Amino acid sequence: MRALLSVSDKRGLVAFARELVALAWELVSTGGTAEALRREGVPVVPIEQVTGFPEMMDGRVKTLHPKVHGGLLARRDHPGDVAALHEHGITPIDLVAVNLYPFSETVAKPGTTLAEAIEQIDIGGPSMLRSAAKNHRDVIVLVDPDDYPTVIEDLKRGGVSPDLRRALAAKVFAHTAAYDTAILAYLSRSNEALPDRLGLVLERQQALRYGENPHQRAALYATGEPRGIRDLKQLHGKELSFNNLLDVDAAVSAVAPWGPEGRPACVIIKHTTPCGVALGHNAAEAYQRALATDRTSAFGSVIAFNTVVDRAAAEAMRDLFVEVVVAPRIDAGGLAVYREKKNLRVVELPRPADEPSWDYKRIRGGFLVQDRFRWAGVADESKWTVVTKRRPTDAEWNDLRFAWAAVGSVKSNAILLARDEAAIGIGAGQMSRVDASFLAVHKARQQGHDPAGAVLASDAFFPFADGVEEAARAGIGAIVQPGGSVKDAEVIAAADRHGLAMVVTGMRQFRH
């Protein structure tokens, strides 16, 4: 029996090879894999001895040969295939263990050049895997080192079952599909237009108890996107649910405008939209100020920070029922406090990368695809214009910046009131903007906040002056909004009539 080993990921390689040799298998190998086996005293036949050709072109050509692919593709019970093996002196290959050049890992490194990326596009590896997987009835094909022990145990018991062979072949095609998708994504990055085709390969991370409702099956699947859900690390608590994961993603995105180098920020999320947002001098103060936005809605929430969560912040949260706490890091003191609550889920998740990528929204039978929302794209104050007779005061400017950052994560129609870099009222998901304004004022007063003198941020333009009139009746002092309505003149006139300052950003932050 002959096995061909050619791996980039050498985990478990030597132990696997030794087990095969002990079972009287002949090993054929390439370049670095052959050298790694020789160093450990494992007998191996170099690939050039099989093909009769040396590895050439810096390793670009080494396994693309009939004596390799003929040995993989020959059907053992097909007379014509068997005759071709004999005629051309081809020895069948009965097992292939191959994993591919680390393309995704290479292009994820900052500063990787196109030339460096191109050299990590594996050709021979996928070809061998596909040949072996196509002929899996006769060839055992392995792409994952974690499968080595299972195959060895089956070989010791007399052979690998048809079901396992098929499962391993399916794993190969999933792996090569993901590999090609990563290459497609990389080569499409520089295109200004959306590409004609997008590849999307998802890897199941874990099964979930159920989906949005108990009668719906669900699982978590991840892409290879850096600093995404694949990087989530759960430190404590019950298993994350489907709805928890939705809220965690919303929470991390909501707190992202305030980077780790900025002021400590806290966002409290309910049903994927904020009910509390604030900055503070430390994590504990940021949390307490965010909680003050709407203490009622914060019950059963997901709470995110942009900074390290310490014991003081964790202690401040003792009296509130929280589903999940998420931050870039939870220190030992904070974790010790959280562990006193058996069911509280505590997770670490890096701040999302603010770099170009695609955002997918599922519709029946397809996907809507857009550029992922980037805070840097709407934070450019050089495009902001004061359109009213009164200019904001310095204090109002500071709060307008905060409110504009905070309102972007609120579901539209969205209005957010803020004072001293903390939200005091949020109107979210309303069918009209005037209703959102009314709700934001109502929520502020309900929680004991006086909106008089606060600032207001609107995620999209005011289609009519009624939203500004609602704000003026509550005593709002300044407004930030994108502008662009056909009735902008009427909206600005209403602000001037009530002595409000209004800033137009020229960029919308609508969240459907």
CORMOUR-V731635 format. One record per residue. N is the residue number from 0. PSI is psi in degrees with one decimal (NA if undefined). D_FIRST is the distance of its C-alpha to the first C-alpha in whole Angstrom. Layout:
N&PSI&D_FIRST  N&PSI&D_FIRST
//
This chain:
0&139.8&0  1&136.5&4  2&141.8&7  3&120.2&10  4&124.5&13  5&96.2&17  6&142.1&19  7&-44.5&23  8&107.7&24  9&17.3&22  10&127.6&23  11&4.7&20  12&-51.3&18  13&-44.3&18  14&-41.8&18  15&-46.7&15  16&-41.7&13  17&-38.3&14  18&-40.1&13  19&-43.5&10  20&-41.0&10  21&-25.2&12  22&13.1&9  23&27.6&7  24&145.6&5  25&135.0&6  26&131.7&9  27&139.2&11  28&168.1&14  29&157.1&18  30&-108.8&21  31&-32.7&22  32&-44.6&19  33&-40.7&18  34&-41.2&21  35&-37.7&21  36&-40.8&18  37&-40.0&20  38&-29.5&23  39&8.5&21  40&21.4&20  41&124.0&16  42&135.4&14  43&142.4&13  44&122.2&13  45&147.4&16  46&-34.1&16  47&-24.3&19  48&-27.6&17  49&-45.1&14  50&-25.1&18  51&6.8&20  52&142.3&22  53&156.6&24  54&138.0&24  55&170.2&27  56&49.8&30  57&37.1&30  58&0.1&26  59&-31.7&27  60&115.0&25  61&-33.5&21  62&-0.8&19  63&80.9&21  64&144.8&20  65&-30.0&18  66&-16.9&15  67&-56.6&14  68&-28.0&16  69&-40.7&15  70&-26.5&11  71&-38.9&12  72&-14.0&15  73&126.8&14  74&123.8&15  75&-22.1&13  76&13.8&16  77&113.8&18  78&-40.9&19  79&-40.8&21  80&-41.6&17  81&-41.2&15  82&-39.3&18  83&-37.1&18  84&-47.8&15  85&-43.1&16  86&-37.4&19  87&8.2&18  88&41.0&16  89&127.6&13  90&128.8&9  91&146.1&8  92&123.2&7  93&-12.3&6  94&137.1&8  95&127.2&11  96&107.7&14  97&133.4&17  98&159.0&21  99&163.3&24  100&144.4&27  101&70.6&29  102&-52.1&32  103&-41.5&34  104&-36.2&34  105&-49.0&35  106&-16.8&38  107&-16.8&39  108&133.1&40  109&139.4&44  110&3.3&45  111&129.7&41  112&163.6&42  113&-41.3&41  114&-41.3&39  115&-40.3&37  116&-43.1&36  117&-39.2&35  118&-13.9&33  119&10.5&31  120&108.3&30  121&134.3&26  122&-53.8&25  123&-39.1&22  124&-55.4&21  125&-33.9&22  126&-45.0&21  127&-41.9&17  128&-43.6&18  129&-39.6&20  130&-47.4&18  131&-40.4&15  132&-36.4&18  133&-38.2&19  134&37.1&16  135&-18.9&15  136&-32.0&15  137&-16.1&11  138&127.5&11  139&126.8&11  140&129.5&14  141&126.4&16  142&-12.6&19  143&118.7&21  144&-24.0&20  145&-17.6&22  146&-7.8&19  147&-50.1&17  148&-39.0&18  149&-44.3&18  150&-42.0&14  151&-44.1&14  152&-41.2&16  153&-39.6&15  154&-39.2&12  155&-28.2&14  156&-0.8&16  157&-12.2&13  158&160.7&12  159&130.8&13  160&156.0&17  161&-37.2&18  162&-43.1&21  163&-39.9&19  164&-43.6&16  165&-40.8&20  166&-41.0&21  167&-37.3&19  168&-41.7&19  169&-39.1&23  170&-37.2&23  171&-49.5&21  172&-32.6&24  173&-40.1&27  174&-46.3&26  175&-32.5&26  176&-43.8&29  177&-38.2&31  178&-47.7&29  179&-35.6&31  180&-40.2&34  181&-39.9&35  182&-44.1&35  183&-45.7&37  184&-41.8&39  185&-46.8&40  186&-16.8&40  187&-8.3&43  188&-40.5&45  189&-9.0&47  190&134.2&48  191&-37.3&52  192&160.6&51  193&134.9&49  194&159.5&46  195&-32.5&45  196&140.7&42  197&135.6&41  198&138.9&38  199&108.8&38  200&127.4&35  201&138.4&35  202&127.8&33  203&124.6&34  204&-41.3&36  205&150.8&37  206&146.2&38  207&154.5&42  208&-41.8&44  209&177.1&46  210&-138.4&47  211&-28.9&51  212&155.7&52  213&-22.3&51  214&1.6&50  215&125.6&47  216&152.8&44  217&156.4&43  218&161.2&40  219&123.6&40  220&146.8&38  221&148.4&38  222&-177.7&38  223&12.2&37  224&130.6&41  225&147.1&42  226&41.7&44  227&-160.8&43  228&-22.8&43  229&-25.5&39  230&2.0&41  231&136.0&43  232&114.1&43  233&126.5&45  234&-24.0&47  235&155.2&48  236&-178.3&49  237&166.4&48  238&139.1&45  239&137.0&47  240&171.7&48  241&-50.4&47  242&-35.4&51  243&-45.9&51  244&-38.7&48  245&-44.4&50  246&-35.3&53  247&-45.4&51  248&-44.5&50  249&-39.0&54  250&-44.7&55  251&-38.6&53  252&-37.6&54  253&-33.2&58  254&-7.4&58  255&-33.1&56  256&-23.6&59  257&97.4&60  258&171.4&58  259&-21.0&57  260&-8.3&59  261&-164.6&62  262&144.7&64  263&132.8&63  264&149.6&62  265&135.7&62  266&133.9&61  267&123.7&61  268&134.6&59  269&124.3&60  270&46.6&58  271&10.2&57  272&147.6&60  273&141.4&62  274&1.6&65  275&133.6&66  276&134.1&65  277&158.0&67  278&158.7&67  279&176.7&68  280&-17.2&68  281&174.0&65  282&-40.2&63  283&-44.9&65  284&-41.3&68  285&-43.2&66  286&-48.9&65  287&-37.7&68  288&-36.1&70  289&-40.5&67  290&-35.9&67  291&-19.6&71  292&-49.6&70  293&86.4&70  294&-31.7&70  295&-48.8&70  296&-20.8&66  297&-14.4&65  298&127.5&64  299&31.9&60  300&175.1&59  301&129.9&56  302&128.3&58  303&146.5&56  304&156.2&57  305&6.1&57  306&176.4&57  307&132.6&56  308&121.4&57  309&-175.1&59  310&-41.1&61  311&-42.3&64  312&-42.9&62  313&-40.8&61  314&-38.4&64  315&-22.2&66  316&2.7&63  317&-39.9&64  318&-0.5&66  319&135.0&64  320&118.9&62  321&138.7&59  322&-49.5&55  323&141.2&54  324&130.5&54  325&135.5&52  326&163.7&53  327&-31.8&51  328&140.4&51  329&121.2&53  330&173.0&54  331&-39.1&54  332&-44.5&58  333&-42.0&57  334&-36.6&54  335&-39.5&56  336&-45.9&58  337&-34.0&56  338&-10.8&54  339&-18.0&57  340&107.8&57  341&-40.2&54  342&-10.0&53  343&126.4&54  344&127.5&51  345&121.6&51  346&149.6&48  347&135.1&48  348&126.9&47  349&155.7&48  350&134.2&51  351&147.5&49  352&129.3&49  353&68.6&52  354&160.8&50  355&133.3&49  356&172.2&47  357&147.3&47  358&125.8&48  359&133.5&47  360&124.0&50  361&129.8&48  362&164.9&50  363&117.6&49  364&7.0&47  365&-170.4&47  366&143.6&47  367&134.3&50  368&133.5&49  369&167.4&52  370&136.3&52  371&139.3&51  372&129.8&55  373&125.1&55  374&-36.3&58  375&-27.6&59  376&-21.1&60  377&4.0&63  378&4.6&64  379&100.8&66  380&-12.3&69  381&-18.2&70  382&-2.1&70  383&144.6&72  384&133.0&76  385&119.2&79  386&-1.9&81  387&168.3&83  388&-37.4&87  389&133.7&86  390&150.9&83  391&148.3&81  392&169.9&82  393&-41.7&80  394&-40.6&79  395&-40.4&78  396&-45.1&76  397&-42.6&74  398&-32.1&73  399&-40.4&73  400&-45.9&70  401&-47.7&68  402&-37.8&69  403&-38.3&68  404&-38.1&64  405&-35.8&65  406&-20.0&65  407&-20.6&62  408&2.1&60  409&135.4&63  410&139.6&62  411&154.9&65  412&135.8&67  413&131.8&68  414&133.4&70  415&129.4&70  416&140.5&73  417&149.8&73  418&135.8&75  419&44.1&75  420&39.8&71  421&140.2&70  422&139.0&70  423&-11.3&73  424&135.8&73  425&128.0&70  426&112.6&70  427&146.4&67  428&29.4&65  429&155.3&69  430&-17.9&70  431&151.2&73  432&-31.7&73  433&-35.8&76  434&-38.5&75  435&-39.8&72  436&-45.6&75  437&-44.6&77  438&-40.5&74  439&-43.2&74  440&-44.6&77  441&-45.6&77  442&-37.6&74  443&-49.8&76  444&-36.3&79  445&-34.9&78  446&10.8&76  447&15.6&79  448&137.9&79  449&114.3&81  450&-11.0&80  451&126.6&83  452&-6.4&82  453&171.7&79  454&162.7&77  455&136.4&75  456&136.6&71  457&130.1&70  458&-23.4&67  459&174.0&68  460&159.7&72  461&116.1&75  462&-23.3&75  463&169.8&79  464&-8.4&81  465&-34.0&81  466&-37.5&78  467&-39.0&80  468&-41.5&84  469&-42.3&82  470&-40.5&81  471&-39.0&84  472&-28.5&86  473&-4.1&83  474&16.0&85  475&140.8&81  476&-31.8&82  477&152.2&79  478&140.0&77  479&131.7&73  480&161.7&72  481&-30.5&70  482&177.3&73  483&1.6&73  484&149.5&75  485&-16.8&77  486&24.2&80  487&-40.8&79  488&-42.7&83  489&-38.2&84  490&-45.0&81  491&-40.1&82  492&-38.2&86  493&-40.4&85  494&-44.1&84  495&-39.1&87  496&-31.5&89  497&5.7&88  498&23.0&88  499&151.2&84  500&140.2&82  501&131.7&79  502&132.0&76  503&127.9&74  504&-22.8&70  505&0.7&69  506&135.8&66  507&152.2&65  508&40.4&63  509&133.4&63  510&109.2&60  511&NA&59
//
